[in-house]
Amino acid sequence: MKRTLLSSLLLSSALLLGACNNNSSEVGTEGMNAAAADANAATAAPLIDNPNVSSETEAPNPNAPVMTFAKVDHDFGDIQPNAVVKTTFEFTNTGKSPLIIENATAACGCTTPNWTKEPIAPGGKGTIDVQFDAHGKTGMQNKEVAIQANTQPSINKVVIKTNILPDGQNGPYRQ
């Protein structure tokens, strides 16, 4: 039994060491990916130099639309458990071209944004309606809505805050 175990251990070790031999002389000194990279470089389409895509900083556009909010945060104060509350954030396009909102998102499903879908001309006004559903939530809540538009920067944010009171069904809370 010991002989069989020892023999199989030696055989597996020899196979493992043979498989781990990294002899790159068979594929050349540059490795296997060098030929593939050269082939891709020869056939790839040239890159378009677009500063808004190729780097993390956007090229300034003096004619870009600008979202100017009357307020960027709203505090609902204390609300009852399971309440559904709403607020509206109003903004003006203070830029020089039409403002188009592509999307508005919140990090959790309890916060639902709804926004003006039509392009907003320079000087025009739009709204972001935000609804918060307190079902299953307790205590202080701070929710952010990210608005993606053709502005610079492309993401604008509004924030809602609230404190959800205890429901009292579980008895008094100790402090």
C-alpha positions in Angstrom: 0.0 0.0 0.0 2.8 2.4 0.9 4.7 1.5 -2.3 1.6 2.2 -4.5 1.1 5.5 -2.7 4.7 6.5 -3.0 4.9 5.5 -6.7 1.8 7.5 -7.6 3.1 10.5 -5.6 6.4 10.4 -7.5 4.6 10.0 -10.9 2.3 12.9 -10.2 5.2 15.1 -9.1 7.1 14.3 -12.3 4.1 15.1 -14.4 3.5 18.4 -12.6 7.1 19.5 -12.9 7.2 18.6 -16.6 4.0 20.6 -17.2 5.2 23.7 -15.4 8.4 24.0 -17.6 8.1 27.5 -19.1 10.4 27.1 -22.0 9.7 30.1 -24.2 12.2 29.2 -26.9 9.6 27.2 -28.8 7.4 30.3 -29.4 10.2 32.9 -29.7 11.7 35.3 -27.3 8.8 37.7 -27.4 6.2 35.1 -26.4 3.0 33.9 -28.0 1.1 37.1 -28.0 3.6 39.2 -29.9 2.6 37.8 -33.3 -1.1 38.3 -32.5 -0.5 41.9 -31.4 1.4 42.7 -34.5 -1.4 41.2 -36.7 -4.0 43.2 -34.8 -2.0 46.4 -35.0 -1.8 46.1 -38.8 -5.5 45.5 -39.3 -7.0 47.6 -36.5 -8.8 50.8 -37.4 -7.0 54.0 -36.4 -8.2 55.6 -33.1 -10.2 58.8 -33.3 -8.7 61.5 -31.1 -11.8 62.5 -29.1 -10.8 64.1 -25.8 -14.2 63.5 -24.2 -13.7 59.8 -24.6 -10.0 59.1 -24.4 -9.3 60.8 -21.1 -11.0 61.3 -17.8 -11.2 65.0 -18.2 -13.6 66.6 -20.7 -12.6 69.2 -23.1 -14.3 72.5 -22.1 -17.2 73.4 -24.3 -18.4 77.1 -23.8 -21.7 76.3 -25.6 -22.6 73.3 -23.5 -26.0 73.3 -21.6 -25.8 73.9 -17.9 -28.3 72.6 -15.3 -28.8 75.2 -12.6 -30.9 73.9 -9.8 -33.0 76.1 -7.4 -32.0 73.6 -4.7 -29.9 70.4 -4.9 -31.1 68.7 -1.7 -34.4 68.2 0.1 -35.0 67.1 3.7 -38.4 65.4 4.3 -37.8 65.6 8.0 -39.4 62.9 10.2 -41.8 60.6 8.3 -43.9 57.6 9.4 -42.9 54.1 8.6 -44.2 52.8 5.2 -44.8 56.4 4.0 -44.3 57.4 0.3 -43.1 61.0 -0.1 -42.4 63.1 -3.2 -40.5 66.2 -4.0 -39.7 68.1 -7.2 -36.3 69.6 -8.1 -36.6 72.5 -10.5 -33.7 73.6 -12.8 -33.0 76.1 -15.5 -30.8 75.5 -18.6 -28.4 78.4 -18.2 -26.2 77.2 -21.0 -26.1 78.1 -24.7 -27.5 74.9 -26.3 -30.5 72.6 -25.7 -30.2 70.4 -22.6 -31.2 66.7 -23.0 -31.5 64.4 -20.0 -30.5 60.9 -21.0 -31.2 59.2 -17.7 -31.7 59.7 -13.9 -30.9 56.9 -11.5 -30.9 56.2 -7.8 -28.8 53.6 -6.0 -31.8 51.7 -4.6 -35.3 50.8 -5.7 -36.8 52.8 -2.9 -36.0 56.1 -4.7 -37.7 56.7 -8.1 -36.8 59.6 -10.3 -38.9 61.0 -13.1 -37.7 63.8 -15.4 -38.5 66.2 -18.2 -38.1 64.1 -21.4 -38.1 66.9 -24.0 -35.0 69.0 -24.8 -34.9 72.1 -22.7 -33.9 75.2 -24.7 -31.5 77.8 -23.2 -33.3 79.7 -20.6 -36.0 77.0 -20.3 -37.0 75.1 -17.2 -37.3 71.5 -16.4 -38.0 69.2 -13.4 -36.8 66.1 -11.7 -39.5 64.5 -9.6 -38.2 62.1 -6.9 -40.4 59.7 -4.9 -39.1 57.9 -1.8 -40.8 54.7 -0.5 -40.0 54.1 3.2 -41.4 50.5 3.3 -38.8 48.3 5.1 -36.6 51.2 6.0 -35.9 52.7 9.5 -33.8 55.6 10.8 -31.9 58.3 8.9 -31.9 57.9 5.1 -29.8 59.8 2.6 -30.4 59.0 -1.1 -28.7 60.5 -4.1 -30.1 60.7 -7.7 -27.6 60.9 -10.5 -28.8 62.8 -13.6 -27.0 62.0 -16.8 -27.3 64.8 -19.4 -25.3 66.5 -22.2 -23.9 68.9 -19.7 -20.3 69.3 -18.5 -19.8 67.5 -16.2 -22.2 64.9 -17.7 -23.5 63.8 -14.2 -25.4 66.2 -11.9 -26.7 65.1 -8.5 -29.6 65.9 -6.2 -30.1 64.5 -2.7 -33.0 63.6 -0.5 -32.9 63.1 3.2 -35.4 61.8 5.8 -35.7 60.2 9.2 -38.1 57.3 9.4 -39.7 57.1 12.8 -39.9 53.7 14.6 -43.3 52.1 14.1 -43.9 51.2 17.8 -45.2 47.7 17.0 -42.1 46.1 18.4 -42.4 48.0 21.7 -40.3 50.9 22.9 -36.7 51.3 21.8 -34.0 51.6 24.4 -31.6 54.5 24.0 
